Amino acid sequence: ESVSSSLIPQQAAAHPEPVEEFIYQGDKAQGILFILRYPAYPYFSPEAEDAFIKTIGALKLTPSDVAVVNLANAHNPNEFKRIMTFFTPQKIILLGVEPESLKLPAIAHNSYMHGRIATVFNTYSFEEMFADMAKKKAFWSEFKSLIQHQR
């Protein structure tokens, strides 16, 4: 067998995986979805990612337990109905994403909108929380109660 034949890609590569409707990280199974809009990063900024991992870790969750979608990614539809259909979440956390941008009613920061299927929790981006300890504390108490309580 020649060396060059081992470099030829296998036939399996001829059938690319279908591209999903959304590009996201993590897992949809637990029904916890973080929605963000970071144009400069695939998901979080490095500082925000660190804060995210510590925040969910304090509630015994890992990044693979939750789904994270960045609506700044041009591939991802910015339509709430499509988000609901694709992710089927029960708990949605808007991290610095204005509810109105998804055609949702206005939701005050660190407040909820309880729908028939999902609860939407609107909060600040991690960058906004880094700059303001009061925002960080308000977020933590509400976020903890959202994650720890069943619907």
Salt bridges, closest charged atoms under 4 A:
GLU21 OE2 - ARG82 NE 2.50
ASP50 OD2 - LYS54 NZ 3.11
GLU79 OE2 - ARG82 NH1 3.36
